[in-house]
């Protein structure tokens, strides 16, 4: 390397990690009404939705969506060509999309605690899912937690479903 020239390390964070961390950041900012639901699709892609829940909604009611993501889009989280997301910039974007929905800022400490526990269980690169084409874990009161190591996925462990809004 030539003296005076540095190469900056490029760190690529998985979109699922960015989404989960951005939602955690928004919870810290007082948007505890935001939730994430996720599943695997027939193609093997992981999909998730970020939405504002309302007190009294059924747990599977995805009202007021801020994001509908599929891993088929890789780093293009919103499907609009933008790919250079950080946790802060994604939290800011989601927070702006949540602004019209007053329920985004409602208090929901039980979900925030559940979400933090789920993040701990998935590890830094893992995901969770409520169903796939073969299993409906949600109907059995469970969430599948899949850890990812490189290109390898672990067999799922299970957590209880999140609390109702």
Phi and psi in degrees as GROMACS dihedral restraints (atoms count N, CA, C in turn):
[ dihedral_restraints ]
;  ai    aj    ak    al  type     phi  dphi    fc
    3     4     5     6     1   -73.8    20    10
    4     5     6     7     1   141.6    20    10
    6     7     8     9     1   -61.8    20    10
    7     8     9    10     1   139.3    20    10
    9    10    11    12     1    88.0    20    10
   10    11    12    13     1    -6.3    20    10
   12    13    14    15     1  -113.6    20    10
   13    14    15    16     1   132.4    20    10
   15    16    17    18     1  -121.9    20    10
   16    17    18    19     1   147.5    20    10
   18    19    20    21     1  -101.5    20    10
   19    20    21    22     1   126.0    20    10
   21    22    23    24     1   -81.5    20    10
   22    23    24    25     1   138.0    20    10
   24    25    26    27     1   -72.4    20    10
   25    26    27    28     1   134.3    20    10
   27    28    29    30     1  -100.7    20    10
   28    29    30    31     1   121.3    20    10
   30    31    32    33     1  -109.1    20    10
   31    32    33    34     1   121.8    20    10
   33    34    35    36     1  -102.3    20    10
   34    35    36    37     1   118.5    20    10
   36    37    38    39     1   -97.7    20    10
   37    38    39    40     1   134.5    20    10
   39    40    41    42     1   -59.7    20    10
   40    41    42    43     1   140.8    20    10
   42    43    44    45     1   -56.2    20    10
   43    44    45    46     1   -38.2    20    10
   45    46    47    48     1   -61.0    20    10
   46    47    48    49     1   -41.0    20    10
   48    49    50    51     1   -64.8    20    10
   49    50    51    52     1   -44.2    20    10
   51    52    53    54     1   -59.8    20    10
   52    53    54    55     1   -44.6    20    10
   54    55    56    57     1   -63.2    20    10
   55    56    57    58     1   -49.1    20    10
   57    58    59    60     1   -60.9    20    10
   58    59    60    61     1   -44.0    20    10
   60    61    62    63     1   -67.3    20    10
   61    62    63    64     1   -35.7    20    10
   63    64    65    66     1   -66.6    20    10
   64    65    66    67     1   -40.7    20    10
   66    67    68    69     1   -64.9    20    10
   67    68    69    70     1   -41.6    20    10
   69    70    71    72     1   -58.7    20    10
   70    71    72    73     1   -43.8    20    10
   72    73    74    75     1   -61.3    20    10
   73    74    75    76     1   -41.2    20    10
   75    76    77    78     1   -67.2    20    10
   76    77    78    79     1   -36.0    20    10
   78    79    80    81     1   -59.0    20    10
   79    80    81    82     1   -43.0    20    10
   81    82    83    84     1   -63.5    20    10
   82    83    84    85     1   -30.5    20    10
   84    85    86    87     1   -82.7    20    10
   85    86    87    88     1     2.5    20    10
   87    88    89    90     1   100.4    20    10
   88    89    90    91     1     5.6    20    10
   90    91    92    93     1   -96.8    20    10
   91    92    93    94     1    65.2    20    10
   93    94    95    96     1   -75.7    20    10
   94    95    96    97     1   -11.5    20    10
   96    97    98    99     1   -78.8    20    10
   97    98    99   100     1    -3.8    20    10
   99   100   101   102     1   -82.6    20    10
  100   101   102   103     1   136.6    20    10
  102   103   104   105     1  -132.1    20    10
  103   104   105   106     1   164.4    20    10
  105   106   107   108     1  -127.1    20    10
  106   107   108   109     1   132.9    20    10
  108   109   110   111     1  -122.6    20    10
  109   110   111   112     1   144.3    20    10
  111   112   113   114     1  -146.2    20    10
  112   113   114   115     1   155.8    20    10
  114   115   116   117     1  -156.2    20    10
  115   116   117   118     1   168.6    20    10
  117   118   119   120     1  -102.9    20    10
  118   119   120   121     1   140.9    20    10
  120   121   122   123     1   -98.7    20    10
  121   122   123   124     1   166.7    20    10
  123   124   125   126     1   -55.4    20    10
  124   125   126   127     1   -31.0    20    10
  126   127   128   129     1   -77.1    20    10
  127   128   129   130     1    -5.9    20    10
  129   130   131   132     1    94.6    20    10
  130   131   132   133     1    -5.3    20    10
  132   133   134   135     1   -72.6    20    10
  133   134   135   136     1   143.6    20    10
  135   136   137   138     1   -90.1    20    10
  136   137   138   139     1   135.8    20    10
  138   139   140   141     1  -127.5    20    10
  139   140   141   142     1   145.5    20    10
  141   142   143   144     1  -145.6    20    10
  142   143   144   145     1   156.1    20    10
  144   145   146   147     1  -126.0    20    10
  145   146   147   148     1   138.8    20    10
  147   148   149   150     1  -111.3    20    10
  148   149   150   151     1   130.0    20    10
  150   151   152   153     1  -149.9    20    10
  151   152   153   154     1   162.2    20    10
  153   154   155   156     1   -94.4    20    10
  154   155   156   157     1   120.1    20    10
  156   157   158   159     1   -92.1    20    10
  157   158   159   160     1   159.2    20    10
  159   160   161   162     1  -115.9    20    10
  160   161   162   163     1   141.6    20    10
  162   163   164   165     1   -54.3    20    10
  163   164   165   166     1   133.3    20    10
  165   166   167   168     1    92.6    20    10
  166   167   168   169     1   -12.6    20    10
  168   169   170   171     1   -64.8    20    10
  169   170   171   172     1   151.5    20    10
  171   172   173   174     1   -66.3    20    10
  172   173   174   175     1   148.6    20    10
  174   175   176   177     1   -58.0    20    10
  175   176   177   178     1   -25.6    20    10
  177   178   179   180     1   -94.4    20    10
  178   179   180   181     1    10.3    20    10
  180   181   182   183     1   -84.9    20    10
  181   182   183   184     1   112.6    20    10
  183   184   185   186     1  -100.7    20    10
  184   185   186   187     1    73.7    20    10
  186   187   188   189     1   -83.0    20    10
  187   188   189   190     1   152.2    20    10
  189   190   191   192     1    51.1    20    10
  190   191   192   193     1    60.9    20    10
  192   193   194   195     1   -68.7    20    10
  193   194   195   196     1   136.8    20    10
  195   196   197   198     1  -101.4    20    10
  196   197   198   199     1   -27.1    20    10
  198   199   200   201     1  -153.8    20    10
  199   200   201   202     1   137.0    20    10
  201   202   203   204     1  -128.1    20    10
  202   203   204   205     1   106.5    20    10
  204   205   206   207     1  -112.9    20    10
  205   206   207   208     1   144.7    20    10
  207   208   209   210     1  -128.1    20    10
  208   209   210   211     1   140.1    20    10
  210   211   212   213     1   -65.5    20    10
  211   212   213   214     1   -12.3    20    10
  213   214   215   216     1   -63.9    20    10
  214   215   216   217     1   -19.4    20    10
  216   217   218   219     1   -92.3    20    10
  217   218   219   220     1    -3.6    20    10
  219   220   221   222     1    53.2    20    10
  220   221   222   223     1  -122.3    20    10
  222   223   224   225     1   -78.8    20    10
  223   224   225   226     1    -8.8    20    10
  225   226   227   228     1   -84.1    20    10
  226   227   228   229     1    75.4    20    10
  228   229   230   231     1   -58.7    20    10
  229   230   231   232     1   -42.1    20    10
  231   232   233   234     1   -96.6    20    10
  232   233   234   235     1    -0.8    20    10
  234   235   236   237     1    71.4    20    10
  235   236   237   238     1    24.9    20    10
  237   238   239   240     1  -119.6    20    10
  238   239   240   241     1    13.6    20    10
  240   241   242   243     1    94.0    20    10
  241   242   243   244     1   -15.1    20    10
  243   244   245   246     1   -78.6    20    10
  244   245   246   247     1   130.7    20    10
  246   247   248   249     1  -130.6    20    10
  247   248   249   250     1    -8.3    20    10
  249   250   251   252     1   -98.0    20    10
  250   251   252   253     1    64.6    20    10
  252   253   254   255     1   -91.4    20    10
  253   254   255   256     1   144.0    20    10
  255   256   257   258     1  -116.4    20    10
  256   257   258   259     1   169.9    20    10
  258   259   260   261     1   -57.5    20    10
  259   260   261   262     1   -45.1    20    10
  261   262   263   264     1   -66.2    20    10
  262   263   264   265     1   -44.8    20    10
  264   265   266   267     1   -68.1    20    10
  265   266   267   268     1   -36.3    20    10
  267   268   269   270     1   -69.7    20    10
  268   269   270   271     1   -40.8    20    10
  270   271   272   273     1   -61.2    20    10
  271   272   273   274     1   -41.4    20    10
  273   274   275   276     1   -62.4    20    10
  274   275   276   277     1   -43.9    20    10
  276   277   278   279     1   -63.5    20    10
  277   278   279   280     1   -47.9    20    10
  279   280   281   282     1   -64.4    20    10
  280   281   282   283     1   -40.2    20    10
  282   283   284   285     1   -60.7    20    10
  283   284   285   286     1   -40.6    20    10
  285   286   287   288     1   -64.5    20    10
  286   287   288   289     1   -39.3    20    10
  288   289   290   291     1   -69.5    20    10
  289   290   291   292     1   -25.5    20    10
  291   292   293   294     1   -81.3    20    10
  292   293   294   295     1   -17.7    20    10
  294   295   296   297     1   -52.0    20    10
  295   296   297   298     1   -39.1    20    10
  297   298   299   300     1   -72.0    20    10
  298   299   300   301     1    -8.8    20    10
  300   301   302   303     1  -110.0    20    10
  301   302   303   304     1    99.4    20    10
  303   304   305   306     1   -58.6    20    10
  304   305   306   307     1   -27.0    20    10
  306   307   308   309     1   -68.0    20    10
  307   308   309   310     1   -16.9    20    10
  309   310   311   312     1   -59.8    20    10
  310   311   312   313     1   -31.5    20    10
  312   313   314   315     1   -98.0    20    10
  313   314   315   316     1     9.3    20    10
  315   316   317   318     1   -72.0    20    10
  316   317   318   319     1   156.4    20    10
  318   319   320   321     1   -77.2    20    10
  319   320   321   322     1   131.5    20    10
  321   322   323   324     1  -150.7    20    10
  322   323   324   325     1    64.6    20    10
  324   325   326   327     1   -62.4    20    10
  325   326   327   328     1   -27.6    20    10
  327   328   329   330     1   -65.9    20    10
  328   329   330   331     1   -41.5    20    10
  330   331   332   333     1   -69.1    20    10
  331   332   333   334     1   -41.7    20    10
  333   334   335   336     1   -57.6    20    10
  334   335   336   337     1   -41.8    20    10
  336   337   338   339     1   -66.5    20    10
  337   338   339   340     1   -43.5    20    10
  339   340   341   342     1   -60.9    20    10
  340   341   342   343     1   -45.6    20    10
  342   343   344   345     1   -62.1    20    10
  343   344   345   346     1   -41.1    20    10
  345   346   347   348     1   -62.7    20    10
  346   347   348   349     1   -40.6    20    10
  348   349   350   351     1   -66.6    20    10
  349   350   351   352     1   -38.4    20    10
  351   352   353   354     1   -63.9    20    10
  352   353   354   355     1   -43.0    20    10
  354   355   356   357     1   -61.5    20    10
  355   356   357   358     1   -40.5    20    10
  357   358   359   360     1   -63.5    20    10
  358   359   360   361     1   -40.5    20    10
  360   361   362   363     1   -68.6    20    10
  361   362   363   364     1   -35.9    20    10
  363   364   365   366     1   -75.1    20    10
  364   365   366   367     1   -22.9    20    10
  366   367   368   369     1    75.7    20    10
  367   368   369   370     1  -176.8    20    10
  369   370   371   372     1   -66.5    20    10
  370   371   372   373     1   -28.7    20    10
  372   373   374   375     1  -120.7    20    10
  373   374   375   376     1     6.2    20    10
  375   376   377   378     1   -83.6    20    10
  376   377   378   379     1   176.1    20    10
  378   379   380   381     1  -138.0    20    10
  379   380   381   382     1   171.4    20    10
  381   382   383   384     1  -126.3    20    10
  382   383   384   385     1   160.8    20    10
  384   385   386   387     1  -149.7    20    10
  385   386   387   388     1   145.8    20    10
  387   388   389   390     1   -92.8    20    10
  388   389   390   391     1   -23.3    20    10
  390   391   392   393     1  -162.8    20    10
  391   392   393   394     1   165.3    20    10
  393   394   395   396     1  -141.1    20    10
  394   395   396   397     1  -166.1    20    10
  396   397   398   399     1   -72.4    20    10
  397   398   399   400     1   -12.9    20    10
  399   400   401   402     1  -115.1    20    10
  400   401   402   403     1   -25.0    20    10
  402   403   404   405     1  -130.5    20    10
  403   404   405   406     1   138.3    20    10
  405   406   407   408     1  -116.5    20    10
  406   407   408   409     1    82.1    20    10
  408   409   410   411     1   -64.7    20    10
  409   410   411   412     1   -32.6    20    10
  411   412   413   414     1   -58.0    20    10
  412   413   414   415     1   -39.5    20    10
  414   415   416   417     1   -67.9    20    10
  415   416   417   418     1   -17.1    20    10
  417   418   419   420     1  -102.2    20    10
  418   419   420   421     1    10.0    20    10
  420   421   422   423     1    80.8    20    10
  421   422   423   424     1    22.2    20    10
  423   424   425   426     1  -131.2    20    10
  424   425   426   427     1   160.2    20    10
  426   427   428   429     1  -121.0    20    10
  427   428   429   430     1   130.3    20    10
  429   430   431   432     1   -81.7    20    10
  430   431   432   433     1   131.7    20    10
  432   433   434   435     1  -111.9    20    10
  433   434   435   436     1   120.7    20    10
  435   436   437   438     1  -117.6    20    10
  436   437   438   439     1   121.8    20    10
  438   439   440   441     1   -90.5    20    10
  439   440   441   442     1   148.0    20    10
  441   442   443   444     1  -121.7    20    10
  442   443   444   445     1   131.2    20    10
  444   445   446   447     1  -128.1    20    10
  445   446   447   448     1   102.8    20    10
  447   448   449   450     1    65.0    20    10
  448   449   450   451     1  -122.1    20    10
  450   451   452   453     1   -97.0    20    10
  451   452   453   454     1     3.9    20    10
  453   454   455   456     1   -99.6    20    10
  454   455   456   457     1   134.1    20    10
  456   457   458   459     1  -106.2    20    10
  457   458   459   460     1   141.6    20    10
  459   460   461   462     1   -82.3    20    10
  460   461   462   463     1   161.1    20    10
  462   463   464   465     1   -64.2    20    10
  463   464   465   466     1   148.3    20    10
  465   466   467   468     1   -69.7    20    10
  466   467   468   469     1   144.3    20    10
  468   469   470   471     1  -100.4    20    10
  469   470   471   472     1   172.2    20    10
  471   472   473   474     1  -131.8    20    10
  472   473   474   475     1   143.7    20    10
  474   475   476   477     1  -120.6    20    10
  475   476   477   478     1   160.9    20    10
  477   478   479   480     1   -68.3    20    10
  478   479   480   481     1   158.3    20    10
  480   481   482   483     1   -60.2    20    10
  481   482   483   484     1   156.5    20    10
  483   484   485   486     1   -66.1    20    10
  484   485   486   487     1   156.8    20    10
  486   487   488   489     1   -67.2    20    10
  487   488   489   490     1   153.3    20    10
  489   490   491   492     1   -63.1    20    10
  490   491   492   493     1   150.5    20    10
